[in-house]
Amino acid sequence: MEALVKKRIKQVLKGDQSAYGEIVEIYKDKVFQICYRMLGNRHEAEDMAQEAFIRAYVNISSFNINLKFSTWLYRIATNLCIDRIRKKKPDYYLDAEVSGTDGLTMYSQIAADTSLPEDDLESLELQETIQREITKLPEKYRSVIVLKYIEELSLNEISEILNIPLGTVKTRIHRGREALRHQLRNV
């Protein structure tokens, strides 16, 4: 069989297009089968099988005659199917009813924008813990931490409000953060 195929390929390379028709007849079922198993859709499989034969014909001059033609052809078909799968758009719609449910649509599967109540509670508890630990800081650190992170003021504004040099503000923020980190290490 392979010897016959190689003979037909040589004829195609010499310009005999009808010889390629014989090659197609030999491999058409197998190529279709590969495409169908990969795509699961008869029409798409037929299209990809046809495209595989066209690509093989167009690129037959690059085929290494010492190798098996079937392997090369199946690789072309497989690659085309993989490309098709990657490009294929999903065939479901958000307003379509989900099978096995009582009137639910895909919209019900989309996550809500709002946070869950337990997440809100956890966040609130964490804020309260941090606030409690901030009040335990020495006053000189507490004031810069509150102004910087709670009131969101710039370093220059903090310097003016507390009437201390900018370098001192930076130092106190750093030391305040370190003290707070030390206090919160078990939280």
QUIGIMO-V292905 format. One record per pair of residues at least 12 apart in sequence whose C-alpha atoms are under 8 Angstrom apart, sorted by the first residue. I is the first residue (numbers start at 1). J is the second residue. Records with the same first field share a line. If there is no record, write none. Layout:
I=J, J
This chain:
2=68, 69
5=23, 69
6=65, 69
8=20, 22, 23
9=60
13=60, 61
20=57
24=53
27=70
28=49
31=49, 73, 74, 77
32=45, 46, 48, 49
33=45
34=74, 77, 78
35=48, 49, 77, 78, 81
38=78, 81, 82
39=81, 85
48=77, 80, 81
49=77
51=77, 80
52=73, 76, 77, 80
53=73
55=76
56=73, 76
93=106
94=106, 107
95=107
130=184
133=180, 183, 184
134=180
137=176, 179, 180
140=172
141=172, 173, 175, 176
142=176
144=158, 169, 172, 173, 176
145=173, 176, 177
148=173
155=169, 170
